[in-house]
Amino acid sequence: MVFEPTLYAIYDTDGSVLGELRYVRDKCIGKAECALCDLTHGWNPLGRSAWRQRTGVSASVIWLHRDELPQHALLHLSGQLPCIAVDRDGDFDILISREALQGCEGDFTVFEHLLEQKVRALTSPIAAAAETGISD
């Protein structure tokens, strides 16, 4: 059986119009930062073309704002946003941390490469065996 992880990209901002406007205001005055926002949108409210045209692993990611998360996920991930998280039957683990997202420096190609590496490691036979407790 192949492990198919459910991946979530979680922005450290609220998805409402007011939340988006608050983020832009706070970003302009240096009070807010969201490396995931920088990767996918930059200053373009419609998003960067690389993000809008994504394929591969990043196309299967579910993109959410913090106010769109289930409460149990928000409690588990609070203080660690933005991040890429994997859902393991309701238990969320961070796959790519806020610091790693910042390390992409707004380059979506760098992010996609990092995401592919992490997912490949997550779904490799060794990782799958460790997850299930099965060994060769």
N, CA, C and O of each residue as an XYZ file, in Angstrom:
544
protein
N       0.831     -1.177      0.000
C       0.000      0.000      0.000
C       0.883      1.249      0.000
O       1.824      1.345      0.787
N       0.579      2.205     -0.881
C       1.356      3.424     -0.998
C       0.740      4.496     -0.097
O      -0.468      4.729     -0.117
N       1.587      5.130      0.678
C       1.148      6.202      1.565
C       0.941      7.469      0.743
O       1.885      7.973      0.134
N      -0.260      7.978      0.720
C      -0.594      9.212      0.011
C      -0.871     10.290      1.054
O      -1.976     10.368      1.590
N       0.120     11.112      1.338
C      -0.080     12.129      2.375
C      -1.023     13.237      1.906
O      -1.074     13.563      0.720
N      -1.757     13.803      2.840
C      -2.538     15.004      2.575
C      -1.712     16.172      3.075
O      -1.411     16.270      4.264
N      -1.350     17.050      2.167
C      -0.482     18.167      2.493
C      -1.262     19.465      2.535
O      -2.124     19.715      1.692
N      -0.955     20.281      3.517
C      -1.580     21.586      3.670
C      -0.501     22.665      3.710
O       0.472     22.559      4.457
N      -0.685     23.688      2.910
C       0.130     24.895      2.994
C      -0.718     25.897      3.765
O      -1.816     26.247      3.333
N      -0.220     26.351      4.888
C      -1.038     27.177      5.780
C      -0.403     28.556      5.937
O       0.693     28.708      6.477
N      -1.130     29.543      5.447
C      -0.684     30.931      5.543
C      -0.852     31.445      6.972
O      -1.768     31.038      7.687
N       0.038     32.339      7.372
C      -0.064     32.960      8.690
C      -0.841     34.268      8.581
O      -0.365     35.330      8.985
N      -2.030     34.167      8.034
C      -2.934     35.298      7.899
C      -4.345     34.760      7.739
O      -4.541     33.587      7.421
N      -5.308     35.609      7.958
C      -6.708     35.206      7.792
C      -7.133     35.408      6.340
O      -6.653     36.316      5.660
N      -8.031     34.558      5.880
C      -8.445     34.567      4.480
C      -9.564     35.531      4.136
O      -9.889     35.699      2.961
N     -10.152     36.161      5.123
C     -11.231     37.112      4.840
C     -10.656     38.354      4.163
O      -9.447     38.586      4.197
N     -11.515     39.135      3.560
C     -11.075     40.387      2.943
C     -10.416     41.276      3.997
O      -9.359     41.859      3.752
N     -11.038     41.375      5.157
C     -10.472     42.177      6.239
C      -9.110     41.618      6.680
O      -8.175     42.375      6.937
N      -9.014     40.296      6.761
C      -7.752     39.663      7.136
C      -6.653     39.942      6.128
O      -5.512     40.209      6.505
N      -6.993     39.883      4.849
C      -6.020     40.166      3.786
C      -5.570     41.625      3.852
O      -4.379     41.916      3.745
N      -6.529     42.543      4.028
C      -6.192     43.970      4.113
C      -5.331     44.257      5.337
O      -4.391     45.048      5.270
N      -5.656     43.613      6.455
C      -4.866     43.777      7.680
C      -3.432     43.299      7.456
O      -2.480     43.941      7.900
N      -3.284     42.162      6.760
C      -1.946     41.641      6.494
C      -1.140     42.612      5.627
O       0.024     42.884      5.919
N      -1.751     43.129      4.571
C      -1.046     44.062      3.686
C      -0.629     45.313      4.462
O       0.502     45.781      4.329
N      -1.534     45.845      5.261
C      -1.212     47.026      6.077
C      -0.039     46.718      7.003
O       0.933     47.472      7.064
N      -0.142     45.603      7.722
C       0.909     45.257      8.683
C       2.237     44.941      7.989
O       3.304     45.240      8.525
N       2.173     44.345      6.810
C       3.397     44.061      6.060
C       4.070     45.365      5.638
O       5.294     45.484      5.695
N       3.277     46.328      5.219
C       3.821     47.621      4.790
C       4.521     48.360      5.923
O       5.496     49.074      5.688
N       4.045     48.200      7.122
C       4.662     48.909      8.250
C       5.633     48.018      9.040
O       6.130     48.407     10.097
N       5.891     46.822      8.508
C       6.886     45.947      9.114
C       6.432     45.159     10.321
O       7.260     44.663     11.086
N       5.116     45.035     10.507
C       4.593     44.301     11.669
C       4.167     42.876     11.336
O       3.843     42.110     12.243
N       4.160     42.500     10.058
C       3.712     41.155      9.675
C       4.647     40.582      8.619
O       5.201     41.296      7.783
N       4.796     39.270      8.692
C       5.594     38.563      7.706
C       4.993     37.178      7.531
O       4.644     36.511      8.504
N       4.876     36.757      6.282
C       4.410     35.403      5.973
C       5.191     34.917      4.765
O       4.907     35.311      3.634
N       6.175     34.059      5.006
C       7.034     33.571      3.922
C       6.235     32.822      2.863
O       6.605     32.835      1.689
N       5.160     32.177      3.257
C       4.326     31.469      2.288
C       3.598     32.465      1.383
O       3.465     32.233      0.182
N       3.134     33.564      1.957
C       2.509     34.633      1.155
C       3.511     35.174      0.142
O       3.169     35.405     -1.017
N       4.750     35.375      0.587
C       5.788     35.884     -0.311
C       6.048     34.914     -1.457
O       6.285     35.338     -2.588
N       6.005     33.621     -1.173
C       6.246     32.612     -2.207
C       5.138     32.566     -3.252
O       5.407     32.446     -4.447
N       3.913     32.661     -2.804
C       2.797     32.445     -3.727
C       2.220     33.718     -4.319
O       1.646     33.688     -5.408
N       2.364     34.838     -3.618
C       1.735     36.067     -4.092
C       2.698     37.236     -4.255
O       2.548     38.029     -5.185
N       3.674     37.358     -3.375
C       4.490     38.569     -3.392
C       3.571     39.757     -3.164
O       2.761     39.744     -2.237
N       3.683     40.763     -3.981
C       2.805     41.933     -3.871
C       1.632     41.842     -4.839
O       0.807     42.755     -4.885
N       1.539     40.763     -5.612
C       0.458     40.597     -6.582
C      -0.730     39.903     -5.914
O      -0.602     38.743     -5.522
N      -1.876     40.564     -5.769
C      -3.010     39.934     -5.091
C      -3.559     38.712     -5.834
O      -4.244     37.883     -5.234
N      -3.270     38.594     -7.116
C      -3.722     37.431     -7.883
C      -2.750     36.265     -7.794
O      -3.075     35.152     -8.206
N      -1.588     36.506     -7.271
C      -0.590     35.448     -7.119
C       0.438     35.486     -8.228
O       0.176     35.973     -9.328
N       1.598     34.971     -7.925
C       2.673     34.886     -8.916
C       2.305     33.852     -9.963
O       1.606     32.883     -9.671
N       2.772     34.059    -11.169
C       2.417     33.146    -12.258
C       2.924     31.728    -11.986
O       2.241     30.762    -12.326
N       4.105     31.582    -11.381
C       4.633     30.242    -11.087
C       3.703     29.490    -10.140
O       3.525     28.279    -10.278
N       3.117     30.187     -9.191
C       2.197     29.550     -8.249
C       0.873     29.233     -8.919
O       0.324     28.149     -8.725
N       0.355     30.165     -9.703
C      -0.931     29.947    -10.376
C      -0.851     28.796    -11.368
O      -1.850     28.116    -11.604
N       0.318     28.566    -11.952
C       0.477     27.529    -12.968
C       1.173     26.288    -12.432
O       1.745     25.517    -13.202
N       1.130     26.089    -11.138
C       1.867     24.993    -10.518
C       1.408     23.629    -11.027
O       0.249     23.431    -11.392
N       2.356     22.702    -11.037
C       2.104     21.314    -11.418
C       2.849     20.435    -10.429
O       3.504     20.937     -9.515
N       2.751     19.137    -10.606
C       3.497     18.232     -9.743
C       2.977     18.231     -8.325
O       1.779     18.390     -8.088
N       3.890     18.049     -7.378
C       3.531     17.913     -5.970
C       2.790     19.145     -5.464
O       1.803     19.016     -4.740
N       3.252     20.337     -5.835
C       2.638     21.555     -5.303
C       1.192     21.722     -5.772
O       0.412     22.430     -5.134
N       0.831     21.077     -6.878
C      -0.558     21.150     -7.361
C      -1.503     20.340     -6.478
O      -2.710     20.586     -6.482
N      -0.974     19.381     -5.725
C      -1.818     18.542     -4.872
C      -1.943     19.085     -3.443
O      -2.664     18.516     -2.623
N      -1.251     20.167     -3.151
C      -1.292     20.763     -1.821
C      -2.605     21.526     -1.642
O      -3.081     22.190     -2.563
N      -3.178     21.422     -0.453
C      -4.375     22.188     -0.099
C      -3.888     23.468      0.574
O      -3.221     23.416      1.607
N      -4.222     24.611     -0.010
C      -3.744     25.910      0.463
C      -4.822     26.542      1.336
O      -5.943     26.763      0.878
N      -4.486     26.832      2.596
C      -5.448     27.380      3.543
C      -4.862     28.557      4.317
O      -3.648     28.664      4.493
N      -5.744     29.430      4.771
C      -5.371     30.475      5.709
C      -5.618     29.938      7.119
O      -6.372     28.981      7.297
N      -5.000     30.538      8.097
C      -5.107     30.016      9.474
C      -6.549     29.963      9.970
O      -6.885     29.081     10.760
N      -7.412     30.883      9.528
C      -8.806     30.874      9.977
C      -9.656     29.837      9.249
O     -10.838     29.681      9.555
N      -9.069     29.132      8.294
C      -9.778     28.079      7.571
C      -9.425     26.680      8.078
O      -9.984     25.687      7.613
N      -8.499     26.609      9.027
C      -8.065     25.327      9.586
C      -9.081     24.779     10.577
O      -9.751     25.547     11.268
N      -9.202     23.454     10.653
C      -9.994     22.872     11.746
C      -9.358     23.282     13.080
O      -8.141     23.448     13.162
N     -10.161     23.442     14.100
C      -9.686     23.925     15.400
C      -8.560     23.064     15.961
O      -7.584     23.596     16.489
N      -8.682     21.721     15.852
C      -7.637     20.858     16.415
C      -6.300     21.055     15.695
O      -5.243     20.939     16.314
N      -6.339     21.346     14.413
C      -5.104     21.591     13.662
C      -4.500     22.932     14.065
O      -3.287     23.046     14.237
N      -5.345     23.936     14.213
C      -4.859     25.249     14.612
C      -4.202     25.196     15.987
O      -3.166     25.825     16.202
N      -4.789     24.455     16.912
C      -4.195     24.314     18.246
C      -2.821     23.661     18.171
O      -1.893     24.073     18.866
N      -2.695     22.643     17.325
C      -1.425     21.911     17.197
C      -0.351     22.752     16.505
O       0.828     22.656     16.847
N      -0.755     23.576     15.537
C       0.211     24.315     14.722
C       0.399     25.768     15.142
O       1.229     26.477     14.573
N      -0.356     26.208     16.122
C      -0.292     27.597     16.570
C       1.142     27.990     16.919
O       1.863     27.245     17.582
N       1.536     29.166     16.461
C       2.888     29.652     16.716
C       3.922     29.110     15.753
O       5.095     29.474     15.844
N       3.518     28.245     14.828
C       4.451     27.642     13.889
C       4.105     27.985     12.437
O       4.657     27.397     11.507
N       3.199     28.929     12.252
C       2.764     29.304     10.911
C       3.627     30.435     10.372
O       4.151     31.237     11.146
N       3.778     30.508      9.067
C       3.268     29.608      8.046
C       4.080     28.315      8.025
O       5.204     28.258      8.523
N       3.493     27.300      7.449
C       4.195     26.031      7.318
C       3.501     25.162      6.273
O       2.408     25.474      5.801
N       4.162     24.076      5.931
C       3.550     23.012      5.150
C       3.405     21.861      6.129
O       4.384     21.418      6.730
N       2.181     21.380      6.285
C       1.909     20.319      7.254
C       1.359     19.097      6.535
O       0.743     19.203      5.474
N       1.590     17.954      7.125
C       1.038     16.704      6.619
C       0.008     16.214      7.624
O       0.246     16.211      8.831
N      -1.129     15.803      7.107
C      -2.216     15.281      7.950
C      -2.101     13.764      7.976
O      -2.212     13.098      6.946
N      -1.880     13.238      9.161
C      -1.806     11.787      9.364
C      -3.028     11.395     10.198
O      -2.960     11.270     11.420
N      -4.128     11.208      9.506
C      -5.393     10.834     10.150
C      -5.769     11.789     11.285
O      -6.097     11.360     12.391
N      -5.716     13.081     10.994
C      -6.119     14.082     11.969
C      -5.004     14.602     12.857
O      -5.207     15.556     13.608
N      -3.835     13.994     12.782
C      -2.681     14.459     13.541
C      -1.763     15.192     12.567
O      -1.273     14.590     11.611
N      -1.529     16.462     12.794
C      -0.754     17.283     11.876
C       0.701     17.352     12.308
O       1.006     17.635     13.467
N       1.600     17.089     11.359
C       3.035     17.226     11.573
C       3.565     18.243     10.574
O       3.095     18.315      9.439
N       4.538     19.021     11.000
C       5.135     20.005     10.104
C       6.120     19.313      9.183
O       7.035     18.620      9.628
N       5.917     19.513      7.894
C       6.803     18.960      6.876
C       7.851     19.999      6.478
O       9.024     19.671      6.303
N       7.418     21.252      6.336
C       8.330     22.351      6.028
C       8.020     23.491      7.002
O       6.904     24.008      7.044
N       9.012     23.858      7.764
C       8.841     24.865      8.819
C       8.818     26.288      8.264
O       9.142     26.535      7.103
N       8.429     27.197      9.125
C       8.447     28.627      8.801
C       9.856     29.056      8.386
O      10.024     29.799      7.419
N      10.866     28.584      9.121
C      12.248     28.952      8.819
C      12.687     28.431      7.453
O      13.385     29.130      6.719
N      12.288     27.220      7.112
C      12.632     26.662      5.797
C      11.926     27.431      4.681
O      12.500     27.641      3.612
N      10.686     27.852      4.926
C       9.970     28.675      3.935
C      10.677     30.012      3.752
O      10.802     30.497      2.628
N      11.137     30.605      4.839
C      11.883     31.862      4.742
C      13.164     31.661      3.937
O      13.587     32.552      3.201
N      13.777     30.490      4.080
C      15.001     30.173      3.355
C      14.814     30.100      1.850
O      15.789     30.178      1.103
N      13.582     29.953      1.395
C      13.302     29.948     -0.053
C      13.386     31.350     -0.637
O      13.453     31.511     -1.855
N      13.382     32.358      0.216
C      13.536     33.762     -0.164
C      12.577     34.192     -1.281
O      12.960     34.931     -2.189
N      11.339     33.725     -1.202
C      10.319     34.139     -2.164
C      10.407     33.475     -3.524
O       9.658     33.836     -4.432
N      11.301     32.517     -3.686
C      11.489     31.836     -4.979
C      10.655     30.556     -5.005
O      10.974     29.586     -4.319
N       9.584     30.560     -5.802
C       8.668     29.424     -5.833
C       9.343     28.169     -6.388
O       8.989     27.061     -5.985
N      10.286     28.313     -7.283
C      11.003     27.154     -7.827
C      11.815     26.467     -6.733
O      11.850     25.238     -6.663
N      12.460     27.249     -5.887
C      13.216     26.692     -4.750
C      12.255     25.966     -3.811
O      12.553     24.871     -3.333
N      11.109     26.578     -3.553
C      10.099     25.962     -2.698
C       9.627     24.631     -3.281
O       9.547     23.637     -2.559
N       9.315     24.602     -4.576
C       8.842     23.352     -5.190
C       9.879     22.246     -5.067
O       9.533     21.094     -4.806
N      11.139     22.587     -5.254
C      12.204     21.598     -5.135
C      12.267     21.051     -3.703
O      12.374     19.842     -3.498
N      12.201     21.943     -2.725
C      12.210     21.532     -1.318
C      11.004     20.647     -1.009
O      11.143     19.616     -0.352
N       9.837     21.042     -1.476
C       8.614     20.262     -1.245
C       8.734     18.873     -1.857
O       8.372     17.885     -1.218
N       9.231     18.785     -3.072
C       9.391     17.478     -3.719
C      10.341     16.586     -2.937
O      10.084     15.391     -2.786
N      11.439     17.154     -2.436
C      12.386     16.380     -1.623
C      11.715     15.851     -0.362
O      11.855     14.676     -0.023
N      10.987     16.717      0.329
C      10.336     16.324      1.577
C       9.270     15.256      1.342
O       9.160     14.310      2.123
N       8.492     15.399      0.284
C       7.444     14.418     -0.006
C       8.064     13.099     -0.437
O       7.580     12.032     -0.058
N       9.122     13.162     -1.220
C       9.807     11.930     -1.633
C      10.325     11.188     -0.405
O      10.182      9.968     -0.317
N      10.923     11.906      0.543
C      11.411     11.275      1.775
C      10.253     10.721      2.598
O      10.366      9.659      3.210
N       9.145     11.447      2.607
C       7.972     11.032      3.371
C       7.338      9.762      2.808
O       6.825      8.932      3.558
N       7.377      9.617      1.496
C       6.691      8.503      0.845
C       7.630      7.377      0.407
O       7.188      6.415     -0.221
N       8.915      7.488      0.730
C       9.854      6.439      0.344
C       9.512      5.145      1.082
O       8.903      5.189      2.151
N       9.897      3.994      0.525
C       9.605      2.718      1.203
C      10.163      2.652      2.619
O       9.531      2.068      3.499
N      11.330      3.237      2.855
C      11.912      3.210      4.199
C      11.052      4.027      5.155
O      10.760      3.590      6.268
N      10.649      5.214      4.714
C       9.797      6.055      5.557
C       8.454      5.383      5.802
O       7.925      5.429      6.913
N       7.898      4.755      4.757
C       6.609      4.078      4.897
C       6.727      2.905      5.870
O       5.825      2.673      6.676
N       7.835      2.167      5.797
C       8.039      1.043      6.707
C       8.175      1.532      8.144
O       7.637      0.917      9.065
N       8.885      2.626      8.334
C       9.037      3.187      9.678
C       7.689      3.655     10.215
O       7.397      3.500     11.401
N       6.879      4.222      9.346
C       5.555      4.726      9.740
C       4.656      3.577     10.197
O       3.903      3.724     11.160
N       4.733      2.437      9.513
C       3.852      1.316      9.828
C       4.499      0.295     10.757
O       3.834     -0.614     11.255
N       5.821      0.456     10.989
C       6.517     -0.495     11.841
C       6.924     -1.755     11.097
O       7.306     -2.743     11.724
N       6.851     -1.739      9.767
C       7.207     -2.894      8.951
C       8.628     -2.717      8.442
O       9.003     -1.622      8.022
N       9.414     -3.767      8.474
C      10.768     -3.704      7.902
C      10.968     -4.902      6.993
O      10.239     -5.892      7.059
N      11.997     -4.781      6.126
C      12.287     -5.868      5.169
C      12.834     -7.084      5.843
O      13.127     -8.079      5.180
